[in-house]
Amino acid sequence: MSNYIIYHHPICPFSRKVRILLSEKDISFILEEIKVWERKADFIKLNPANEIPVIKNTRTGEYICDSAVICEYLEELHTENNDLLKGGFLGSNPIDRAETRRLQAWFDRKFYNEVTKYVVEEKIYNRFLHRRHIPNTQKLKAAQYNLDTHMKYVDYLLQSRKWLAGENFSLADISAAAQFSSLDYLGDIPWKKLKRVKEWYATIKSKKGFQPLLKDKLEGFRPPAWYSDLDF
């Protein structure tokens, strides 16, 4: 029996974040796809915000909402599966944990709202809502401009750090990689301009927690050839 059920959507970066963390911790789970634009009453009972992901602890019957809350929950509950010298994916001391949480929030809020949200909504979600939807080019141009700005910040962090929050792979890296993976599935990241960031992302692509994402398939949308290539 799997430890968790994840209510998710394949292209959702927050769902992907939780999947990566669970896989890195070697915790079993099964996936149940949710199309939030359908606003199903049964799902809204689980999360009145009608947002994914939501996880169900199959042993206790508990439902946990919001990816950041879910990750904290998993870190507290599964200490035996923690990495980083048992400090977990948040960090082994207060300063490291503060920086990891800061960057997680940065990617979950600022990066998502200024980049990923525009791209995923215009290219994916709105097509399901409106069959003849034509992506808003102004929003996509804004997303690309913001992406360039944010990538410069990621590159800046990696100039002096092995990983985004410091010397250890953490939830900051997982949060960023989850956002990038959704965009990369749609071919929206100009990797040739981002050598340092590309090398960092390639290392994460090779991790066991990330590998299942490379097999994701979204009906009607084929990822670019490099999406599943570890040596892209």
Secondary structure in CASP SS format (residue, H / E / C, confidence):
PFRMAT SS
TARGET T0000
AUTHOR 0000-0000-0000
METHOD secondary structure of the structure
MODEL  1
M C 1.00
S C 1.00
N C 1.00
Y E 1.00
I E 1.00
I E 1.00
Y E 1.00
H E 1.00
H C 1.00
P C 1.00
I C 1.00
C C 1.00
P H 1.00
F H 1.00
S H 1.00
R H 1.00
K H 1.00
V H 1.00
R H 1.00
I H 1.00
L H 1.00
L H 1.00
S H 1.00
E H 1.00
K C 1.00
D C 1.00
I C 1.00
S C 1.00
F E 1.00
I E 1.00
L E 1.00
E E 1.00
E E 1.00
I C 1.00
K C 1.00
V H 1.00
W H 1.00
E H 1.00
R C 1.00
K C 1.00
A H 1.00
D H 1.00
F H 1.00
I H 1.00
K H 1.00
L H 1.00
N C 1.00
P C 1.00
A C 1.00
N C 1.00
E C 1.00
I C 1.00
P C 1.00
V E 1.00
I E 1.00
K E 1.00
N E 1.00
T C 1.00
R C 1.00
T C 1.00
G C 1.00
E C 1.00
Y E 1.00
I E 1.00
C E 1.00
D C 1.00
S H 1.00
A H 1.00
V H 1.00
I H 1.00
C H 1.00
E H 1.00
Y H 1.00
L H 1.00
E H 1.00
E H 1.00
L H 1.00
H C 1.00
T H 1.00
E H 1.00
N H 1.00
N C 1.00
D C 1.00
L C 1.00
L C 1.00
K C 1.00
G C 1.00
G C 1.00
F C 1.00
L C 1.00
G C 1.00
S C 1.00
N C 1.00
P H 1.00
I H 1.00
D H 1.00
R H 1.00
A H 1.00
E H 1.00
T H 1.00
R H 1.00
R H 1.00
L H 1.00
Q H 1.00
A H 1.00
W H 1.00
F H 1.00
D H 1.00
R H 1.00
K H 1.00
F H 1.00
Y H 1.00
N H 1.00
E H 1.00
V H 1.00
T H 1.00
K H 1.00
Y H 1.00
V H 1.00
V H 1.00
E H 1.00
E H 1.00
K H 1.00
I H 1.00
Y H 1.00
N H 1.00
R H 1.00
F H 1.00
L H 1.00
H C 1.00
R C 1.00
R C 1.00
H C 1.00
I C 1.00
P C 1.00
N C 1.00
T H 1.00
Q H 1.00
K H 1.00
L H 1.00
K H 1.00
A H 1.00
A H 1.00
Q H 1.00
Y H 1.00
N H 1.00
L H 1.00
D H 1.00
T H 1.00
H H 1.00
M H 1.00
K H 1.00
Y H 1.00
V H 1.00
D H 1.00
Y H 1.00
L H 1.00
L H 1.00
Q H 1.00
S H 1.00
R C 1.00
K C 1.00
W E 1.00
L C 1.00
A C 1.00
G E 1.00
E C 1.00
N C 1.00
F C 1.00
S C 1.00
L H 1.00
A H 1.00
D H 1.00
I H 1.00
S H 1.00
A H 1.00
A H 1.00
A H 1.00
Q H 1.00
F H 1.00
S H 1.00
S H 1.00
L H 1.00
D H 1.00
Y H 1.00
L C 1.00
G C 1.00
D C 1.00
I C 1.00
P C 1.00
W H 1.00
K H 1.00
K H 1.00
L C 1.00
K H 1.00
R H 1.00
V H 1.00
K H 1.00
E H 1.00
W H 1.00
Y H 1.00
A H 1.00
T H 1.00
I H 1.00
K H 1.00
S C 1.00
K C 1.00
K C 1.00
G C 1.00
F C 1.00
Q H 1.00
P H 1.00
L H 1.00
L H 1.00
K H 1.00
D C 1.00
K C 1.00
L E 1.00
E C 1.00
G C 1.00
F E 1.00
R C 1.00
P C 1.00
P C 1.00
A H 1.00
W H 1.00
Y H 1.00
S H 1.00
D C 1.00
L C 1.00
D C 1.00
F C 1.00
END
